Amino acid sequence: MASSGDAEGSLTPVDFIQLQHYMEDSSLRVKDVIKEFHAGGRLAQHSFGECMDAVGFSLFLKTYLEVDDFPADFCQRLFHYFRHVDQDGSNKCSLPKGGRVSLSDVSCYFSVLEEGQPREKLEFTFKLYDKDCNQLLDSSEVDRIITQMMRAADYLGWDATELRPVLKEMMTAFDVDDSGYVTLEEWVKGGMNNVPLLVLLGLKMTERDGQHIWRMKHFNKPTYCSVCQNMLLGLGKQGLCCTCCKYTVHSRCANKNPEPCSRTFVKSKNEIGIAAHDWIRADCNSNKCQVCHKKIKTLAGRRCVWCQELRHDECIFSGLSSCDCGPLRDHILPPWAIFPISKEEDSSLLNVTPDGHILQGLSLKARKGQSLVANFSRRGHKEAMVNGGHIVPVSDRHPLLVFVNPKSGGMQGERVLRKFQYLLNPRQVYNLSNGGPAPGLHFFRSLDQYRILVCGGDGTVGWLLDAIDKADLQVRHPVAVLPLGTGNDLARCLRWGGGYDGSNLREILKEVEASEQVPMDRWSIQVIPEDPQDAGDPVPYEIINNYFSIGVDASIAHRFHSMREKHPRRFNSRMKNKLWYLEFATSETISATCKKLKECLMIQCCGRSLDLSSMSLEGIAVLNIPSMHGGSNLWGESKKCDGAPEAEHSEVITDPELLKTVSQDISDRRMEVVGLEGAIEMGQIYTKMKSAGHRLAQTSQITIRTIKALPMQIDGEPWMQPPCTIHITHKNQANMLMAVPTKPSGFFHLK
């Protein structure tokens, strides 16, 4: 990947991947670290003017990446990488002598790679190279910046042969008067209008509706630029592709006034409710026009962003002008259902676009047999606005509100976010890293019927359900799950699977449409320490969605989480996580830290004490759903034998014979209590070598008292708890969506 052929001054793809992992785990910014090398900083002795030595470079990496054991050989390779000078003649300035590297070059390189706003990055880069603070950069300093940007682009997988001319052209355009100097104002203004540079700097959002959201992409088949209509050439057929509409261009053509992106809302009251196509130039791959039914040549056709219909340029106005949103019509919130309102009409600023529009969602009211109503009286329109949104009757529609946790499942979250922004209206797809669930729930508050899809692990689902509680919505809209985490126990029991495998999201949307709504119990947990001065670790949650446990499994989870917090880069894949869990489970089996658990706690179910004296247990699990530890059914299947007594629906059941016939039900306002003998038994249940743990009770209320510090966990989040009293009571029910089973299953029973 490195542009140099000098082995000493180049890095391998493996090096780049390793560096990426370190940067993902760091929370510091470059601008904060370089202060330590200035006069008075704790690392100032390692800076020599604007340079730093090998020891200083090592300390820079350890400080910036927040790691004490950064590999020495990797550090040395990076040091040589920054010592290397490009040999193409474009860089006329020399690197520092005497085994040192430029602090500005290193800082510029890493600042390009880290997250942040483009304007902030441009200003920071300018100030790095404006040594005399005269608000001017000369040509050699500008060339130096280009060199570091090219190195960062190389790291990110850009084709340097195409990007360098774009950056050179941009830098030349900055110096309008050909004076050989660039001012800060010229630098920022020129940079903010250069699309390839903004993509390189990490442009995260569109400035206004109709502006493309670009990202760099490599294509594995012949692809053409929609501006110059020439094929994308070079390494990996690289180009810029819009996340929302798939409009594709060369990097060099992105600044040449490409066609606008599809609209996401209407700006005129006259457009409200009018279902019109949005046509985007597209390579239709020789598919047939849906008007004249003739093949469409390369870039001689257009595609509707909403219904995906393909037409020749000349057939655009020949067919029907109304758009039905195509196969995904039930999920899409179309642009003609969203419109801007004034500040006086909505005091909340949760839905303000970057170009100043305050958006209001329309109520999409299901009404069979009715089509979209396009014409409304001014009086009716004004009244609807006052009441929280104009109601457009749409037949049998349930727009999908999508929340994505981009940090779940490695890079899966980012890819899922982009795909949904293309398949649906970007206004209905929310990145949970930007303000959490509240903005999306607020934006959809006026809709009568809609579904929610949360993409992430069990913790992300719990986050959303808590946000729904706090939003105090009149209707609790049903929630589906696209599992991106590692355990995904809730997703498993709702038939959404143990983890997203990269399958077509259109198929998943079909499953959401066909899913069934089911209520799911949620439980309040109160932990009262015996000694208020010795509260121990903070309790992670106040609500249980999946399970609560004490003992062996919580001990393993606690060790796992402690190690992951200390060395996060060692836990960057599902397979690695499972291997670490196996290692901790093995050591727990040997050490048996939770042996004789019955001597350390007392359990009461609805005031009735459980007798644990005859059992040798190392763990207690309180279950709300029939999945734990990434797929273990600790309660097991229930089969009623002939002549066996039938359990009645009561507040608490502790009789061993009756418990054999009791099935789990996520909506019966009951929790199941299971005993575990140790880590070996947990493994046997997970591998199906054993059917279940020890059934202790089914109850609607639980009180647990402990007399020593014990490991505990709620929904996979562990902590160490000093002696305490724990109360678990029913809180409410969440409306969840359960996928249609692919085949008959006795996994668990629902009433």
Secondary structure by P-SEA (a helix, b strand, c coil): ccccccccccccaaaaaaaaaaaaaccccccccccccccccccccccccccccaaaaaaaaaaaaccccccaaaaaaaaaaaacccccccccccccccccccaaaaaaaaaaaccccaaaaaaaaaaaacccccccccaaaaaaaaaaaaaaaaaacccaaaaaaaaaaaaaaaaccccccccaaaaaaaaaacaaaaaaaccccccccccccccccccccbbbbcccccccccccbbbbbbccccccccccccccccccccccccccccccccbbbbbccccccccccccccccccccccccccccccccccccccccccccccccccccccccccbbbbccccccccccccccccccccccccccccccccccccaaaaaaaaaacbbbbbbcbbbbbbbbbccccccaaaaaaaaaaaaacccccccccccccaaaaaaaacccccbbbbbcccaaaaaaaaaaaaaaccccccbbbbbcccccaaaaaaaccccccccccaaaaaaaaaabbbbbbbbbbbbbbbccccccccccccccccccccccaaaaaaaaaaaaaaacccccccaaaaaaaaaaaaaaaaaacccccccccccccccccccccccccccccccccccccccccccccbbbbcccccccccccccccaaaaaabbbbccccbbbbbbbccaaaaaaaaacccccccccccccbbbbbbccbbbbbcccbbbbbccbbbbbbbcbbbbbbbccccccccccccc
